[in-house]
Amino acid sequence: MDRNYTYRILKCLYEVHSQLGPGLLESIYEEAVVQELSDNGFEVSRQVNIPVRYKGRKIAADLRLDVIVDNKVILELKSVSEYKSVFEKQLYTYLRLSDCELGYVVNFN
């Protein structure tokens, strides 16, 4: 994936954090991230349901991703005071189950 492309995404995330600061609800950051990315020419989907299969059969519950950029980058948004390594493991699983190439865990606190 092109470095300039990922830089543009990270720049949008930084802009949201710079404007809003820490301490807000994840849903507020999600709304702002979607707006910022859209304003910068990205195709953005939020709260995307991804079907999960187990042994070839679809499980009734879908996986829900916070934000997908251009159908190839997952943004897992957090607003927590304590960052946990399980967030990264969760993202790796999301990448494995989706068709996305790259992902970021973004903690706004």
VONU-135512 format. One line per 8 residues: their letters; for each residue x, y, z of N, C-alpha, C, CB. Coordinates in Angstrom, 2 decimals, decimal comma, padded with zeros to 5 digits. Glycine has a CB too. Layout:
a> X:Y:Z:X:Y:Z:X:Y:Z:X:Y:Z ~ ...
This chain:
mdrnytyr> 000,85:-001,17:000,00:000,00:000,00:000,00:000,90:001,24:000,00:-000,97:-000,01:001,23 ~ 000,52:002,21:-000,72:001,29:003,44:-000,90:001,42:004,23:000,41:000,64:004,31:-001,97 ~ 002,64:004,66:000,72:002,88:005,42:001,95:002,11:006,73:002,00:004,36:005,70:002,10 ~ 001,99:007,39:000,86:001,26:008,65:000,81:-000,22:008,42:001,17:001,38:009,29:-000,58 ~ -000,76:007,32:000,69:-002,15:006,98:000,98:-002,37:006,81:002,48:-002,56:005,68:000,24 ~ -001,53:006,00:003,12:-001,68:005,77:004,56:-001,38:007,05:005,35:-000,74:004,64:005,03 ~ -000,45:007,86:004,88:-000,15:009,13:005,53:-001,39:010,03:005,53:001,03:009,84:004,82 ~ -002,11:010,06:004,41:-003,32:010,89:004,32:-004,38:010,44:005,33:-003,89:010,85:002,90
ilkclyev> -004,51:009,12:005,50:-005,46:008,61:006,49:-005,04:009,02:007,89:-005,58:007,07:006,39 ~ -003,77:008,81:008,21:-003,27:009,16:009,55:-003,38:010,66:009,81:-001,82:008,72:009,70 ~ -003,17:011,46:008,79:-003,31:012,90:008,93:-004,76:013,28:009,30:-002,90:013,61:007,61 ~ -005,72:012,60:008,71:-007,13:012,84:009,06:-007,41:012,47:010,51:-008,05:012,05:008,12 ~ -006,86:011,34:010,94:-007,06:010,90:012,33:-006,43:011,89:013,30:-006,47:009,50:012,56 ~ -005,25:012,37:012,97:-004,57:013,35:013,80:-005,38:014,65:013,88:-003,15:013,63:013,26 ~ -005,96:015,04:012,76:-006,76:016,27:012,73:-007,97:016,16:013,67:-007,23:016,56:011,29 ~ -008,63:015,02:013,65:-009,77:014,82:014,56:-009,31:014,92:016,01:-010,43:013,44:014,30
hsqlgpgl> -008,20:014,25:016,32:-007,70:014,30:017,70:-007,30:015,72:018,08:-006,51:013,35:017,88 ~ -006,67:016,44:017,18:-006,25:017,82:017,45:-007,45:018,73:017,71:-005,43:018,37:016,29 ~ -008,51:018,55:016,95:-009,68:019,41:017,07:-010,53:019,08:018,30:-010,53:019,29:015,83 ~ -010,69:017,78:018,60:-011,60:017,38:019,67:-010,91:017,10:021,00:-012,37:016,17:019,25 ~ -009,65:016,65:020,96:-008,95:016,30:022,18:-009,47:015,00:022,77:-009,07:017,42:023,20 ~ -008,93:014,60:023,92:-009,33:013,34:024,55:-010,60:013,49:025,39:-008,20:012,81:025,42 ~ -011,16:012,33:025,78:-012,22:012,32:026,78:-013,65:012,23:026,28:-012,11:013,51:027,57 ~ -013,84:012,16:024,96:-015,20:012,07:024,44:-015,59:010,61:024,19:-015,34:012,88:023,14
lesiyeea> -016,84:010,38:023,89:-017,31:009,04:023,57:-016,79:008,60:022,21:-018,84:009,00:023,58 ~ -016,59:007,29:022,08:-016,11:006,72:020,82:-017,02:007,10:019,65:-016,02:005,19:020,93 ~ -018,32:007,14:019,88:-019,27:007,47:018,80:-019,05:008,88:018,25:-020,71:007,34:019,31 ~ -018,63:009,80:019,09:-018,34:011,17:018,64:-017,11:011,18:017,76:-018,15:012,12:019,85 ~ -016,07:010,47:018,19:-014,86:010,38:017,36:-015,17:009,70:016,03:-013,75:009,61:018,10 ~ -015,99:008,67:016,07:-016,34:007,97:014,83:-017,00:008,91:013,84:-017,27:006,78:015,13 ~ -017,94:009,69:014,32:-018,64:010,65:013,46:-017,66:011,65:012,85:-019,72:011,40:014,26 ~ -016,76:012,17:013,67:-015,78:013,15:013,20:-014,79:012,51:012,21:-015,02:013,75:014,38
vvqelsdn> -014,35:011,28:012,49:-013,42:010,59:011,60:-014,06:010,36:010,24:-012,98:009,24:012,22 ~ -015,30:009,92:010,23:-016,00:009,70:008,97:-016,11:011,01:008,18:-017,41:009,11:009,23 ~ -016,45:012,07:008,87:-016,57:013,38:008,21:-015,21:013,83:007,65:-017,11:014,44:009,21 ~ -014,17:013,73:008,44:-012,83:014,19:008,02:-012,32:013,37:006,83:-011,83:014,09:009,19 ~ -012,47:012,06:006,91:-012,01:011,21:005,80:-012,81:011,49:004,53:-012,13:009,72:006,18 ~ -014,12:011,63:004,67:-014,97:011,94:003,51:-014,59:013,28:002,89:-016,45:011,96:003,92 ~ -014,36:014,27:003,74:-013,97:015,60:003,25:-012,63:015,57:002,51:-013,89:016,58:004,41 ~ -011,82:014,54:002,79:-010,51:014,42:002,14:-010,51:013,40:001,00:-009,47:014,04:003,16
gfevsrqv> -011,69:013,07:000,51:-011,80:012,27:-000,70:-011,80:010,76:-000,53:-010,71:012,62:-001,57 ~ -011,89:010,28:000,68:-011,93:008,84:000,91:-013,38:008,34:000,87:-011,26:008,48:002,26 ~ -013,55:007,10:000,45:-014,85:006,43:000,54:-014,89:005,77:001,91:-015,07:005,38:-000,63 ~ -015,87:006,12:002,71:-015,89:005,67:004,11:-017,22:004,97:004,42:-015,68:006,86:005,06 ~ -017,10:003,83:005,09:-018,27:003,10:005,58:-018,11:002,94:007,09:-018,44:001,71:004,87 ~ -019,21:003,05:007,81:-019,13:002,90:009,27:-020,09:001,82:009,75:-019,43:004,23:009,97 ~ -019,71:001,20:010,87:-020,50:000,12:011,47:-020,87:-000,91:010,41:-021,76:000,69:012,13 ~ -019,84:-001,45:009,77:-020,00:-002,40:008,67:-020,11:-003,82:009,21:-018,82:-002,29:007,67
nipvrykg> -021,15:-004,52:008,82:-021,34:-005,91:009,22:-020,57:-006,83:008,28:-022,83:-006,28:009,24 ~ -019,76:-007,71:008,86:-019,00:-008,70:008,10:-019,48:-010,08:008,56:-017,43:-008,52:008,33 ~ -019,95:-010,91:007,62:-020,38:-012,25:008,03:-019,20:-013,09:008,51:-021,09:-012,96:006,88 ~ -019,45:-013,91:009,52:-018,43:-014,79:010,07:-018,85:-016,23:009,77:-018,24:-014,56:011,61 ~ -017,87:-017,02:009,31:-018,13:-018,42:009,00:-017,34:-019,30:009,95:-017,77:-018,74:007,53 ~ -017,98:-020,38:010,35:-017,32:-021,38:011,19:-017,53:-022,73:010,52:-017,88:-021,36:012,67 ~ -016,42:-023,37:010,17:-016,45:-024,67:009,48:-017,37:-024,64:008,27:-016,89:-025,77:010,44 ~ -017,26:-023,54:007,52:-018,01:-023,42:006,27:-019,43:-022,92:006,39:-018,03:-024,71:005,62
rkiaadlr> -019,91:-022,76:007,60:-021,28:-022,28:007,78:-021,29:-020,89:008,40:-022,09:-023,24:008,66 ~ -022,22:-020,07:007,93:-022,34:-018,71:008,44:-022,90:-018,75:009,86:-023,23:-017,85:007,52 ~ -022,27:-018,01:010,74:-022,74:-017,85:012,11:-023,80:-016,75:012,11:-021,55:-017,50:013,10 ~ -024,79:-016,87:012,96:-025,91:-015,92:012,97:-025,46:-014,49:013,27:-026,94:-016,34:014,00 ~ -024,49:-014,33:014,16:-024,02:-012,98:014,53:-022,92:-012,54:013,58:-023,51:-012,95:015,99 ~ -023,04:-011,33:013,08:-022,00:-010,75:012,22:-020,98:-010,01:013,06:-022,63:-009,81:011,17 ~ -019,83:-009,82:012,48:-018,79:-008,98:013,05:-019,10:-007,55:012,63:-017,35:-009,43:012,59 ~ -018,95:-006,59:013,52:-019,23:-005,19:013,17:-017,94:-004,39:013,29:-020,35:-004,60:014,08
ldvivdnk> -017,52:-003,82:012,16:-016,31:-003,01:012,12:-016,67:-001,54:012,26:-015,52:-003,25:010,80 ~ -015,86:-000,80:013,02:-016,15:000,63:013,25:-016,17:001,42:011,95:-015,12:001,23:014,21 ~ -015,02:001,44:011,26:-014,88:002,23:010,03:-014,03:001,46:009,03:-014,25:003,63:010,34 ~ -014,45:001,48:007,77:-013,64:000,93:006,68:-013,42:002,04:005,66:-014,31:-000,32:006,02 ~ -012,17:002,23:005,29:-011,79:003,27:004,34:-011,50:002,61:002,99:-010,56:004,08:004,85 ~ -012,19:003,06:001,95:-011,98:002,58:000,58:-012,03:001,06:000,47:-010,65:003,07:000,06 ~ -012,78:000,42:001,31:-012,93:-001,03:001,31:-011,62:-001,78:001,47:-013,59:-001,47:000,04 ~ -010,60:-001,12:002,09:-009,33:-001,82:002,27:-008,60:-001,51:003,56:-008,44:-001,49:001,15
vilelksv> -009,03:-000,52:004,33:-008,38:-000,18:005,59:-009,42:-000,15:006,71:-007,64:001,19:005,49 ~ -009,17:-000,94:007,76:-010,05:-000,97:008,93:-009,53:000,02:009,96:-010,14:-002,42:009,53 ~ -010,42:000,81:010,51:-010,09:001,68:011,64:-010,91:001,21:012,83:-010,37:003,19:011,31 ~ -010,24:000,68:013,82:-010,89:000,24:015,06:-010,69:001,38:016,06:-010,29:-001,14:015,61 ~ -011,75:002,10:016,35:-011,66:003,29:017,18:-011,92:002,96:018,64:-012,65:004,35:016,69 ~ -011,12:003,57:019,50:-011,24:003,39:020,94:-011,19:004,75:021,62:-010,11:002,46:021,49 ~ -011,79:004,81:022,79:-011,69:005,99:023,64:-011,58:005,46:025,08:-012,94:006,96:023,45 ~ -010,42:004,90:025,37:-010,20:004,24:026,66:-008,96:004,82:027,34:-010,05:002,70:026,48
seyksvfe> -008,97:004,78:028,67:-007,82:005,30:029,41:-006,68:004,29:029,46:-008,24:005,68:030,81 ~ -007,01:003,01:029,33:-005,98:001,98:029,37:-006,00:001,17:028,08:-006,18:001,05:030,59 ~ -004,92:001,28:027,31:-004,80:000,54:026,05:-004,40:-000,90:026,37:-003,75:001,21:025,09 ~ -005,06:-001,85:025,72:-004,78:-003,26:025,96:-004,32:-003,94:024,68:-006,02:-003,97:026,53 ~ -003,41:-004,89:024,82:-002,87:-005,59:023,65:-003,94:-006,40:022,93:-001,72:-006,51:024,07 ~ -005,02:-006,74:023,61:-006,09:-007,49:022,96:-006,72:-006,68:021,83:-007,16:-007,88:023,99 ~ -006,64:-005,36:021,87:-007,17:-004,53:020,80:-006,47:-004,86:019,48:-007,00:-003,04:021,14 ~ -005,16:-005,06:019,53:-004,40:-005,40:018,32:-004,75:-006,80:017,84:-002,88:-005,29:018,59
kqlytylr> -004,90:-007,74:018,76:-005,29:-009,11:018,40:-006,67:-009,10:017,74:-005,30:-010,02:019,64 ~ -007,55:-008,29:018,27:-008,88:-008,13:017,70:-008,79:-007,62:016,27:-009,73:-007,17:018,57 ~ -007,94:-006,62:016,05:-007,77:-006,07:014,71:-007,21:-007,11:013,75:-006,85:-004,84:014,75 ~ -006,24:-007,90:014,18:-005,69:-008,96:013,32:-006,78:-009,94:012,92:-004,54:-009,70:014,04 ~ -007,65:-010,28:013,84:-008,77:-011,17:013,51:-009,70:-010,51:012,50:-009,54:-011,56:014,78 ~ -009,99:-009,25:012,69:-010,84:-008,51:011,74:-010,23:-008,53:010,34:-011,03:-007,06:012,20 ~ -008,92:-008,31:010,27:-008,25:-008,33:008,97:-008,35:-009,71:008,32:-006,78:-007,91:009,13 ~ -008,17:-010,74:009,12:-008,23:-012,10:008,61:-009,62:-012,45:008,09:-007,81:-013,10:009,69
lsdcelgy> -010,66:-011,97:008,75:-012,02:-012,30:008,38:-012,60:-011,40:007,29:-012,89:-012,24:009,58 ~ -011,94:-010,30:007,01:-012,43:-009,36:005,99:-011,50:-009,41:004,78:-012,52:-007,91:006,56 ~ -011,82:-008,61:003,80:-010,97:-008,49:002,62:-010,04:-007,28:002,71:-011,82:-008,39:001,36 ~ -009,90:-006,72:003,89:-009,10:-005,51:004,07:-007,62:-005,85:004,16:-009,55:-004,76:005,32 ~ -006,79:-004,92:003,69:-005,35:-005,11:003,62:-004,60:-004,57:004,84:-004,82:-004,45:002,39 ~ -005,17:-003,58:005,49:-004,45:-002,87:006,55:-005,45:-002,41:007,60:-003,66:-001,67:005,97 ~ -004,99:-002,24:008,81:-005,85:-001,73:009,86:-005,08:-000,95:010,89:-006,59:-002,86:010,52 ~ -005,79:-000,08:011,59:-005,22:000,70:012,67:-006,16:000,65:013,87:-004,97:002,17:012,23
vvnfn> -005,58:000,48:015,05:-006,32:000,70:016,29:-006,00:002,13:016,69:-005,93:-000,35:017,45 ~ -007,04:002,94:016,84:-006,85:004,36:017,15:-007,51:004,66:018,48:-007,43:005,26:016,01 ~ -006,69:005,01:019,47:-007,22:005,39:020,78:-007,15:006,91:020,92:-006,42:004,69:021,93 ~ -008,29:007,55:021,07:-008,32:009,00:021,15:-008,07:009,54:022,54:-009,64:009,50:020,66 ~ -007,86:008,67:023,52:-007,55:009,17:024,88:-006,08:009,18:025,12:-008,23:008,33:025,95
